[in-house]
Amino acid sequence: MTDAPEYVPPKVWSWNKESGGRFANINRPIAGPTHDKDLPVGIHPMQLYSLATPNGVKVTVMLEELLALGHSGAEYDAWLIKINEGNQFSSGFVAANPNSKIPALVDRSGPEPIRVFESGAILIHLAEKFGEFLPTEPAARAECLSWLMWQMGSAPYLGGGFGHFYAYAPTKMEYPIDRFAMEVKRQMDVLDRRLAEAEYLGGDQYTIADMAVWPWYGGLAKGLLYEAGEFLSVQDYKNVQRWTDAIAQRPAVQRGRMVNRGWGEPSSQLPERHDASDFELKTMDKLQAG
């Protein structure tokens, strides 16, 4: 343990210094826009403003899965929101999502635009709109929604908890890393036990529950999230590994993971997506480069 003096919280907290860490420049204790800027609008029914973090990937995977089933109404423009540059604090983005977090969806398929924010809400909106990936039978629907809400409640411990203190905090501290590592391993065990008894989280069908959980915990299972695979012994969760690999093989998942991505291998990046042919052009670029 550290020999540093114990921190004593003030009687009243005040924002008088940066929090430190990788995202210090965008952290603040107030909401609302910092600058005026309208969001761009493309030609498709769905306008997505996002980034290929796990929460963003949920939605692009869902849209690509819907298009793969032939739902032309799910055609979308995906606009890149650079959160490190504060794009999420523009007046246009705040109008779409007052919480200033990606992703935000504006459904322009009807007479009036509908804003939908929070990734889980977007998945439900799209599932109900197109009648896909959310069972209608009461027990199966309840199971699917339960796992979706499990992800929404659990991932902050993985991201803002473990991920922050393990990967992004300006100094390493034993207590928070140990505390959140324990919780993340418990969560992985929860998933592993469920996937020992069912092919997918909701049962025998692939649903929005899998789309929500996979970008977070599938990424963790493959050591892609926070480079913490060895630290958390993720290889021990055999059922999670099986499920992760199965979902990763889906073509729509492979496409969705590329959208709004601006890091990693160039062939894996599609910062903006405005047409299905964008993927074909990316494939051609890859072949020519090879």
ABEGO torsion letter per residue (X at the ends): XBABBBBBBBABBBBABBAEEAAAAABBABBEBABBBBBBBBABABBBBBBABAAAAAAAAAAAAAAAAGBAAABBBBBBBBAAAGAAABAAAAAABAAGBOBBBBBAABABBBBBBEAAAAAAAAAAAAGBGBBABAAAAAAAAAAAAAAAAAAAAAAABAAAAAAABABBBAAAAAAAAAAAAAAAAAAAAAAAABABAAEABBBAAAAAAAAAAAAAAAGABGGAAAAAGAAABAAAAAAAAAAAABAAAAAAAABGBABEBAAABBABBABAAAAAAAAAAAAAAX
